[in-house]
Amino acid sequence: MLRIDCPFCGPRDESEFVNGGEVPAPRPDERCSDAEWTAHLFEHDNVRGVLRERWLHAWGCRRWFDARRDTVSHAILAIGEIGDGAR
């Protein structure tokens, strides 16, 4: 089982967390086309290697945070609060 070091609660088992997926790219401008909006919502890189992800500590503090994780080995390389950590 993967151990995740919640930046607010400390190390916990993976079963307490929900993976929110890749850290989203900045939202397109409100005047974007339907195709641009669709691409923003559904087209992701599916990286093999290091990826920035958003995680929710669902069975703990219920807070979101960012993590950098290697998608091949599942090793978590960095964790931090949204916007400042996991870079």
Biopython code that builds the backbone (N, CA, C, O; Angstrom):
import numpy as np
from Bio.PDB.StructureBuilder import StructureBuilder

atoms = [
    (1, "MET", "N", (0.845, -1.180, 0.000)),
    (1, "MET", "CA", (0.000, 0.000, 0.000)),
    (1, "MET", "C", (0.887, 1.239, 0.000)),
    (1, "MET", "O", (1.931, 1.270, 0.652)),
    (2, "LEU", "N", (0.467, 2.238, -0.724)),
    (2, "LEU", "CA", (1.166, 3.518, -0.802)),
    (2, "LEU", "C", (0.912, 4.321, 0.469)),
    (2, "LEU", "O", (-0.220, 4.385, 0.950)),
    (3, "ARG", "N", (1.963, 4.934, 1.012)),
    (3, "ARG", "CA", (1.824, 5.845, 2.153)),
    (3, "ARG", "C", (1.935, 7.265, 1.609)),
    (3, "ARG", "O", (2.879, 7.587, 0.888)),
    (4, "ILE", "N", (0.979, 8.102, 1.953)),
    (4, "ILE", "CA", (0.954, 9.479, 1.484)),
    (4, "ILE", "C", (1.114, 10.384, 2.700)),
    (4, "ILE", "O", (0.416, 10.231, 3.702)),
    (5, "ASP", "N", (2.040, 11.324, 2.593)),
    (5, "ASP", "CA", (2.326, 12.241, 3.691)),
    (5, "ASP", "C", (1.468, 13.494, 3.532)),
    (5, "ASP", "O", (1.884, 14.461, 2.893)),
    (6, "CYS", "N", (0.284, 13.472, 4.109)),
    (6, "CYS", "CA", (-0.610, 14.627, 4.043)),
    (6, "CYS", "C", (0.102, 15.834, 4.649)),
    (6, "CYS", "O", (0.635, 15.736, 5.755)),
    (7, "PRO", "N", (0.124, 16.979, 3.943)),
    (7, "PRO", "CA", (0.816, 18.146, 4.492)),
    (7, "PRO", "C", (0.144, 18.710, 5.744)),
    (7, "PRO", "O", (0.721, 19.558, 6.425)),
    (8, "PHE", "N", (-1.053, 18.253, 6.049)),
    (8, "PHE", "CA", (-1.793, 18.768, 7.210)),
    (8, "PHE", "C", (-1.882, 17.752, 8.349)),
    (8, "PHE", "O", (-1.938, 18.142, 9.515)),
    (9, "CYS", "N", (-1.895, 16.444, 8.027)),
    (9, "CYS", "CA", (-2.103, 15.397, 9.040)),
    (9, "CYS", "C", (-0.919, 14.453, 9.221)),
    (9, "CYS", "O", (-0.867, 13.710, 10.202)),
    (10, "GLY", "N", (0.031, 14.472, 8.289)),
    (10, "GLY", "CA", (1.155, 13.552, 8.351)),
    (10, "GLY", "C", (0.889, 12.294, 7.539)),
    (10, "GLY", "O", (-0.112, 12.219, 6.827)),
    (11, "PRO", "N", (1.780, 11.298, 7.637)),
    (11, "PRO", "CA", (1.686, 10.083, 6.822)),
    (11, "PRO", "C", (0.434, 9.257, 7.135)),
    (11, "PRO", "O", (0.099, 9.009, 8.293)),
    (12, "ARG", "N", (-0.244, 8.843, 6.061)),
    (12, "ARG", "CA", (-1.453, 8.016, 6.177)),
    (12, "ARG", "C", (-1.469, 7.009, 5.029)),
    (12, "ARG", "O", (-0.757, 7.169, 4.038)),
    (13, "ASP", "N", (-2.292, 5.968, 5.175)),
    (13, "ASP", "CA", (-2.448, 4.972, 4.109)),
    (13, "ASP", "C", (-3.198, 5.563, 2.927)),
    (13, "ASP", "O", (-4.052, 6.435, 3.086)),
    (14, "GLU", "N", (-2.867, 5.078, 1.753)),
    (14, "GLU", "CA", (-3.486, 5.532, 0.508)),
    (14, "GLU", "C", (-5.006, 5.420, 0.539)),
    (14, "GLU", "O", (-5.693, 6.214, -0.105)),
    (15, "SER", "N", (-5.538, 4.458, 1.269)),
    (15, "SER", "CA", (-6.988, 4.235, 1.301)),
    (15, "SER", "C", (-7.758, 5.440, 1.868)),
    (15, "SER", "O", (-8.971, 5.533, 1.676)),
    (16, "GLU", "N", (-7.076, 6.358, 2.561)),
    (16, "GLU", "CA", (-7.732, 7.547, 3.110)),
    (16, "GLU", "C", (-7.876, 8.670, 2.095)),
    (16, "GLU", "O", (-8.533, 9.673, 2.371)),
    (17, "PHE", "N", (-7.262, 8.510, 0.911)),
    (17, "PHE", "CA", (-7.174, 9.590, -0.061)),
    (17, "PHE", "C", (-7.929, 9.286, -1.346)),
    (17, "PHE", "O", (-8.196, 8.130, -1.675)),
    (18, "VAL", "N", (-8.268, 10.354, -2.066)),
    (18, "VAL", "CA", (-8.876, 10.261, -3.398)),
    (18, "VAL", "C", (-7.983, 11.050, -4.350)),
    (18, "VAL", "O", (-7.653, 12.207, -4.091)),
    (19, "ASN", "N", (-7.599, 10.415, -5.444)),
    (19, "ASN", "CA", (-6.783, 11.090, -6.449)),
    (19, "ASN", "C", (-7.692, 11.954, -7.303)),
    (19, "ASN", "O", (-8.646, 11.457, -7.902)),
    (20, "GLY", "N", (-7.401, 13.248, -7.363)),
    (20, "GLY", "CA", (-8.199, 14.189, -8.144)),
    (20, "GLY", "C", (-7.687, 14.384, -9.556)),
    (20, "GLY", "O", (-8.225, 15.196, -10.308)),
    (21, "GLY", "N", (-6.646, 13.642, -9.922)),
    (21, "GLY", "CA", (-6.125, 13.733, -11.279)),
    (21, "GLY", "C", (-5.047, 14.783, -11.433)),
    (21, "GLY", "O", (-4.582, 15.381, -10.462)),
    (22, "GLU", "N", (-4.669, 14.986, -12.663)),
    (22, "GLU", "CA", (-3.614, 15.924, -13.014)),
    (22, "GLU", "C", (-3.983, 17.346, -12.572)),
    (22, "GLU", "O", (-5.137, 17.761, -12.679)),
    (23, "VAL", "N", (-2.983, 18.084, -12.073)),
    (23, "VAL", "CA", (-3.226, 19.485, -11.715)),
    (23, "VAL", "C", (-3.690, 20.190, -12.974)),
    (23, "VAL", "O", (-2.997, 20.160, -13.990)),
    (24, "PRO", "N", (-4.842, 20.816, -12.923)),
    (24, "PRO", "CA", (-5.406, 21.398, -14.145)),
    (24, "PRO", "C", (-4.599, 22.571, -14.677)),
    (24, "PRO", "O", (-3.986, 23.334, -13.931)),
    (25, "ALA", "N", (-4.626, 22.680, -15.995)),
    (25, "ALA", "CA", (-4.044, 23.851, -16.649)),
    (25, "ALA", "C", (-4.932, 25.047, -16.319)),
    (25, "ALA", "O", (-6.092, 24.871, -15.948)),
    (26, "PRO", "N", (-4.402, 26.253, -16.449)),
    (26, "PRO", "CA", (-5.254, 27.427, -16.196)),
    (26, "PRO", "C", (-6.507, 27.408, -17.074)),
    (26, "PRO", "O", (-6.462, 26.999, -18.234)),
    (27, "ARG", "N", (-7.609, 27.851, -16.508)),
    (27, "ARG", "CA", (-8.872, 27.890, -17.265)),
    (27, "ARG", "C", (-8.734, 28.793, -18.473)),
    (27, "ARG", "O", (-8.111, 29.852, -18.391)),
    (28, "PRO", "N", (-9.310, 28.385, -19.595)),
    (28, "PRO", "CA", (-9.305, 29.276, -20.754)),
    (28, "PRO", "C", (-10.188, 30.495, -20.502)),
    (28, "PRO", "O", (-11.047, 30.484, -19.620)),
    (29, "ASP", "N", (-9.968, 31.512, -21.266)),
    (29, "ASP", "CA", (-10.756, 32.731, -21.187)),
    (29, "ASP", "C", (-12.229, 32.399, -21.431)),
    (29, "ASP", "O", (-12.533, 31.451, -22.154)),
    (30, "GLU", "N", (-13.137, 33.160, -20.842)),
    (30, "GLU", "CA", (-14.578, 32.894, -20.990)),
    (30, "GLU", "C", (-15.057, 33.018, -22.434)),
    (30, "GLU", "O", (-16.140, 32.536, -22.767)),
    (31, "ARG", "N", (-14.272, 33.652, -23.287)),
    (31, "ARG", "CA", (-14.648, 33.790, -24.698)),
    (31, "ARG", "C", (-14.096, 32.655, -25.554)),
    (31, "ARG", "O", (-14.119, 32.741, -26.782)),
    (32, "CYS", "N", (-13.598, 31.589, -24.920)),
    (32, "CYS", "CA", (-13.004, 30.485, -25.681)),
    (32, "CYS", "C", (-14.080, 29.747, -26.486)),
    (32, "CYS", "O", (-15.273, 29.835, -26.196)),
    (33, "SER", "N", (-13.626, 29.034, -27.487)),
    (33, "SER", "CA", (-14.543, 28.263, -28.331)),
    (33, "SER", "C", (-14.960, 26.984, -27.609)),
    (33, "SER", "O", (-14.354, 26.607, -26.606)),
    (34, "ASP", "N", (-15.992, 26.321, -28.117)),
    (34, "ASP", "CA", (-16.417, 25.038, -27.556)),
    (34, "ASP", "C", (-15.283, 24.021, -27.642)),
    (34, "ASP", "O", (-15.091, 23.229, -26.720)),
    (35, "ALA", "N", (-14.539, 24.038, -28.730)),
    (35, "ALA", "CA", (-13.427, 23.095, -28.912)),
    (35, "ALA", "C", (-12.330, 23.341, -27.871)),
    (35, "ALA", "O", (-11.763, 22.388, -27.337)),
    (36, "GLU", "N", (-12.029, 24.608, -27.581)),
    (36, "GLU", "CA", (-11.012, 24.925, -26.576)),
    (36, "GLU", "C", (-11.469, 24.495, -25.183)),
    (36, "GLU", "O", (-10.672, 23.974, -24.403)),
    (37, "TRP", "N", (-12.734, 24.707, -24.872)),
    (37, "TRP", "CA", (-13.272, 24.310, -23.564)),
    (37, "TRP", "C", (-13.267, 22.792, -23.429)),
    (37, "TRP", "O", (-12.903, 22.265, -22.377)),
    (38, "THR", "N", (-13.665, 22.090, -24.475)),
    (38, "THR", "CA", (-13.650, 20.625, -24.468)),
    (38, "THR", "C", (-12.233, 20.109, -24.255)),
    (38, "THR", "O", (-12.017, 19.187, -23.468)),
    (39, "ALA", "N", (-11.271, 20.699, -24.953)),
    (39, "ALA", "CA", (-9.870, 20.290, -24.801)),
    (39, "ALA", "C", (-9.403, 20.504, -23.360)),
    (39, "ALA", "O", (-8.704, 19.657, -22.803)),
    (40, "HIS", "N", (-9.780, 21.613, -22.764)),
    (40, "HIS", "CA", (-9.390, 21.897, -21.380)),
    (40, "HIS", "C", (-9.959, 20.850, -20.420)),
    (40, "HIS", "O", (-9.272, 20.423, -19.492)),
    (41, "LEU", "N", (-11.186, 20.442, -20.634)),
    (41, "LEU", "CA", (-11.835, 19.500, -19.724)),
    (41, "LEU", "C", (-11.388, 18.055, -19.917)),
    (41, "LEU", "O", (-11.247, 17.318, -18.941)),
    (42, "PHE", "N", (-11.164, 17.643, -21.160)),
    (42, "PHE", "CA", (-11.012, 16.212, -21.427)),
    (42, "PHE", "C", (-9.676, 15.767, -22.004)),
    (42, "PHE", "O", (-9.372, 14.575, -21.948)),
    (43, "GLU", "N", (-8.878, 16.649, -22.545)),
    (43, "GLU", "CA", (-7.628, 16.235, -23.174)),
    (43, "GLU", "C", (-6.465, 16.461, -22.214)),
    (43, "GLU", "O", (-6.121, 17.597, -21.888)),
    (44, "HIS", "N", (-5.865, 15.355, -21.768)),
    (44, "HIS", "CA", (-4.745, 15.415, -20.838)),
    (44, "HIS", "C", (-3.568, 14.660, -21.438)),
    (44, "HIS", "O", (-3.744, 13.848, -22.346)),
    (45, "ASP", "N", (-2.373, 14.926, -20.934)),
    (45, "ASP", "CA", (-1.164, 14.352, -21.510)),
    (45, "ASP", "C", (-0.957, 12.875, -21.197)),
    (45, "ASP", "O", (-0.285, 12.189, -21.968)),
    (46, "ASN", "N", (-1.504, 12.357, -20.099)),
    (46, "ASN", "CA", (-1.310, 10.972, -19.680)),
    (46, "ASN", "C", (0.179, 10.632, -19.639)),
    (46, "ASN", "O", (0.643, 9.713, -20.313)),
    (47, "VAL", "N", (0.899, 11.381, -18.847)),
    (47, "VAL", "CA", (2.352, 11.311, -18.770)),
    (47, "VAL", "C", (2.831, 9.988, -18.207)),
    (47, "VAL", "O", (2.278, 9.479, -17.232)),
    (48, "ARG", "N", (3.867, 9.433, -18.828)),
    (48, "ARG", "CA", (4.572, 8.281, -18.268)),
    (48, "ARG", "C", (5.832, 8.851, -17.634)),
    (48, "ARG", "O", (6.803, 9.156, -18.326)),
    (49, "GLY", "N", (5.808, 8.990, -16.332)),
    (49, "GLY", "CA", (6.906, 9.627, -15.607)),
    (49, "GLY", "C", (6.337, 10.534, -14.533)),
    (49, "GLY", "O", (5.318, 10.214, -13.921)),
    (50, "VAL", "N", (6.985, 11.658, -14.302)),
    (50, "VAL", "CA", (6.595, 12.552, -13.212)),
    (50, "VAL", "C", (5.399, 13.409, -13.621)),
    (50, "VAL", "O", (5.388, 14.026, -14.686)),
    (51, "LEU", "N", (4.403, 13.430, -12.752)),
    (51, "LEU", "CA", (3.152, 14.140, -13.009)),
    (51, "LEU", "C", (2.750, 14.914, -11.756)),
    (51, "LEU", "O", (2.902, 14.414, -10.641)),
    (52, "ARG", "N", (2.241, 16.123, -11.932)),
    (52, "ARG", "CA", (1.679, 16.876, -10.804)),
    (52, "ARG", "C", (0.210, 16.509, -10.675)),
    (52, "ARG", "O", (-0.549, 16.613, -11.639)),
    (53, "GLU", "N", (-0.189, 16.082, -9.492)),
    (53, "GLU", "CA", (-1.556, 15.625, -9.249)),
    (53, "GLU", "C", (-2.166, 16.375, -8.070)),
    (53, "GLU", "O", (-1.467, 16.948, -7.235)),
    (54, "ARG", "N", (-3.478, 16.349, -8.036)),
    (54, "ARG", "CA", (-4.224, 16.920, -6.919)),
    (54, "ARG", "C", (-4.830, 15.743, -6.143)),
    (54, "ARG", "O", (-5.403, 14.831, -6.738)),
    (55, "TRP", "N", (-4.698, 15.772, -4.814)),
    (55, "TRP", "CA", (-5.207, 14.716, -3.948)),
    (55, "TRP", "C", (-6.105, 15.314, -2.872)),
    (55, "TRP", "O", (-5.898, 16.446, -2.435)),
    (56, "LEU", "N", (-7.103, 14.543, -2.451)),
    (56, "LEU", "CA", (-8.007, 14.913, -1.366)),
    (56, "LEU", "C", (-7.823, 13.920, -0.229)),
    (56, "LEU", "O", (-7.875, 12.710, -0.447)),
    (57, "HIS", "N", (-7.608, 14.423, 0.985)),
    (57, "HIS", "CA", (-7.539, 13.549, 2.153)),
    (57, "HIS", "C", (-8.967, 13.335, 2.647)),
    (57, "HIS", "O", (-9.411, 13.947, 3.618)),
    (58, "ALA", "N", (-9.670, 12.446, 1.949)),
    (58, "ALA", "CA", (-11.111, 12.251, 2.143)),
    (58, "ALA", "C", (-11.474, 11.716, 3.525)),
    (58, "ALA", "O", (-12.520, 12.078, 4.065)),
    (59, "TRP", "N", (-10.629, 10.856, 4.110)),
    (59, "TRP", "CA", (-10.958, 10.252, 5.404)),
    (59, "TRP", "C", (-10.131, 10.858, 6.531)),
    (59, "TRP", "O", (-9.931, 10.237, 7.575)),
    (60, "GLY", "N", (-9.656, 12.074, 6.306)),
    (60, "GLY", "CA", (-8.879, 12.778, 7.327)),
    (60, "GLY", "C", (-9.345, 14.217, 7.414)),
    (60, "GLY", "O", (-10.483, 14.491, 7.795)),
    (61, "CYS", "N", (-8.469, 15.122, 7.064)),
    (61, "CYS", "CA", (-8.759, 16.556, 7.198)),
    (61, "CYS", "C", (-9.672, 17.093, 6.095)),
    (61, "CYS", "O", (-10.133, 18.231, 6.186)),
    (62, "ARG", "N", (-9.942, 16.301, 5.061)),
    (62, "ARG", "CA", (-10.809, 16.670, 3.934)),
    (62, "ARG", "C", (-10.275, 17.885, 3.177)),
    (62, "ARG", "O", (-11.048, 18.677, 2.639)),
    (63, "ARG", "N", (-8.957, 18.025, 3.140)),
    (63, "ARG", "CA", (-8.331, 19.138, 2.417)),
    (63, "ARG", "C", (-7.624, 18.617, 1.177)),
    (63, "ARG", "O", (-7.143, 17.484, 1.142)),
    (64, "TRP", "N", (-7.571, 19.475, 0.155)),
    (64, "TRP", "CA", (-6.885, 19.164, -1.090)),
    (64, "TRP", "C", (-5.429, 19.622, -1.002)),
    (64, "TRP", "O", (-5.116, 20.594, -0.315)),
    (65, "PHE", "N", (-4.550, 18.917, -1.702)),
    (65, "PHE", "CA", (-3.149, 19.313, -1.797)),
    (65, "PHE", "C", (-2.587, 18.799, -3.116)),
    (65, "PHE", "O", (-3.201, 17.969, -3.786)),
    (66, "ASP", "N", (-1.406, 19.307, -3.479)),
    (66, "ASP", "CA", (-0.731, 18.887, -4.704)),
    (66, "ASP", "C", (0.386, 17.910, -4.376)),
    (66, "ASP", "O", (1.000, 17.975, -3.312)),
    (67, "ALA", "N", (0.634, 17.008, -5.308)),
    (67, "ALA", "CA", (1.740, 16.055, -5.167)),
    (67, "ALA", "C", (2.397, 15.858, -6.522)),
    (67, "ALA", "O", (1.747, 15.939, -7.563)),
    (68, "ARG", "N", (3.691, 15.600, -6.490)),
    (68, "ARG", "CA", (4.409, 15.185, -7.687)),
    (68, "ARG", "C", (4.671, 13.700, -7.529)),
    (68, "ARG", "O", (5.310, 13.277, -6.566)),
    (69, "ARG", "N", (4.169, 12.885, -8.496)),
    (69, "ARG", "CA", (4.261, 11.430, -8.384)),
    (69, "ARG", "C", (4.785, 10.860, -9.684)),
    (69, "ARG", "O", (4.414, 11.307, -10.770)),
    (70, "ASP", "N", (5.658, 9.859, -9.563)),
    (70, "ASP", "CA", (6.152, 9.142, -10.731)),
    (70, "ASP", "C", (5.107, 8.093, -11.090)),
    (70, "ASP", "O", (4.848, 7.188, -10.297)),
    (71, "THR", "N", (4.502, 8.200, -12.270)),
    (71, "THR", "CA", (3.424, 7.291, -12.655)),
    (71, "THR", "C", (3.927, 5.892, -12.992)),
    (71, "THR", "O", (3.127, 4.964, -13.111)),
    (72, "VAL", "N", (5.235, 5.726, -13.147)),
    (72, "VAL", "CA", (5.792, 4.400, -13.424)),
    (72, "VAL", "C", (6.018, 3.636, -12.121)),
    (72, "VAL", "O", (5.579, 2.495, -11.977)),
    (73, "SER", "N", (6.708, 4.275, -11.174)),
    (73, "SER", "CA", (7.036, 3.606, -9.908)),
    (73, "SER", "C", (6.029, 3.898, -8.797)),
    (73, "SER", "O", (6.042, 3.228, -7.764)),
    (74, "HIS", "N", (5.168, 4.879, -8.991)),
    (74, "HIS", "CA", (4.192, 5.365, -8.003)),
    (74, "HIS", "C", (4.856, 6.062, -6.822)),
    (74, "HIS", "O", (4.192, 6.360, -5.830)),
    (75, "ALA", "N", (6.155, 6.324, -6.914)),
    (75, "ALA", "CA", (6.853, 7.034, -5.836)),
    (75, "ALA", "C", (6.371, 8.484, -5.787)),
    (75, "ALA", "O", (6.270, 9.152, -6.816)),
    (76, "ILE", "N", (6.075, 8.955, -4.578)),
    (76, "ILE", "CA", (5.685, 10.348, -4.399)),
    (76, "ILE", "C", (6.957, 11.144, -4.132)),
    (76, "ILE", "O", (7.681, 10.877, -3.173)),
    (77, "LEU", "N", (7.216, 12.122, -4.990)),
    (77, "LEU", "CA", (8.461, 12.876, -4.948)),
    (77, "LEU", "C", (8.358, 14.164, -4.143)),
    (77, "LEU", "O", (9.349, 14.609, -3.563)),
    (78, "ALA", "N", (7.186, 14.763, -4.098)),
    (78, "ALA", "CA", (6.989, 16.012, -3.348)),
    (78, "ALA", "C", (5.509, 16.194, -3.056)),
    (78, "ALA", "O", (4.653, 15.760, -3.826)),
    (79, "ILE", "N", (5.220, 16.837, -1.941)),
    (79, "ILE", "CA", (3.851, 17.129, -1.540)),
    (79, "ILE", "C", (3.819, 18.540, -0.979)),
    (79, "ILE", "O", (4.757, 18.963, -0.304)),
    (80, "GLY", "N", (2.755, 19.263, -1.250)),
    (80, "GLY", "CA", (2.619, 20.606, -0.701)),
    (80, "GLY", "C", (1.211, 21.130, -0.867)),
    (80, "GLY", "O", (0.371, 20.513, -1.522)),
    (81, "GLU", "N", (0.970, 22.268, -0.270)),
    (81, "GLU", "CA", (-0.343, 22.893, -0.398)),
    (81, "GLU", "C", (-0.579, 23.317, -1.842)),
    (81, "GLU", "O", (0.373, 23.519, -2.597)),
    (82, "ILE", "N", (-1.816, 23.450, -2.218)),
    (82, "ILE", "CA", (-2.168, 23.829, -3.587)),
    (82, "ILE", "C", (-1.505, 25.154, -3.929)),
    (82, "ILE", "O", (-1.605, 26.137, -3.195)),
    (83, "GLY", "N", (-0.831, 25.145, -5.058)),
    (83, "GLY", "CA", (-0.220, 26.364, -5.570)),
    (83, "GLY", "C", (1.205, 26.613, -5.139)),
    (83, "GLY", "O", (1.923, 27.329, -5.837)),
    (84, "ASP", "N", (1.656, 26.060, -4.024)),
    (84, "ASP", "CA", (3.042, 26.342, -3.604)),
    (84, "ASP", "C", (3.902, 25.098, -3.481)),
    (84, "ASP", "O", (5.128, 25.204, -3.452)),
    (85, "GLY", "N", (3.310, 23.954, -3.410)),
    (85, "GLY", "CA", (4.096, 22.749, -3.221)),
    (85, "GLY", "C", (4.110, 21.855, -4.437)),
    (85, "GLY", "O", (3.457, 22.128, -5.445)),
    (86, "ALA", "N", (4.856, 20.797, -4.324)),
    (86, "ALA", "CA", (4.914, 19.762, -5.354)),
    (86, "ALA", "C", (5.384, 20.284, -6.691)),
    (86, "ALA", "O", (4.921, 19.820, -7.733)),
    (87, "ARG", "N", (6.277, 21.222, -6.683)),
    (87, "ARG", "CA", (6.827, 21.751, -7.957)),
    (87, "ARG", "C", (8.144, 21.092, -8.259)),
    (87, "ARG", "O", (8.766, 21.394, -9.278)),
]
sb = StructureBuilder()
sb.init_structure("model")
sb.init_model(0)
sb.init_chain("A")
sb.init_seg("    ")
for serial, (resi, resn, name, xyz) in enumerate(atoms, 1):
    if name == "N":
        sb.init_residue(resn, " ", resi, " ")
    sb.init_atom(name, np.array(xyz, "f"), 0.0, 1.0, " ", f" {name:<3s}", serial, name[0])
structure = sb.get_structure()
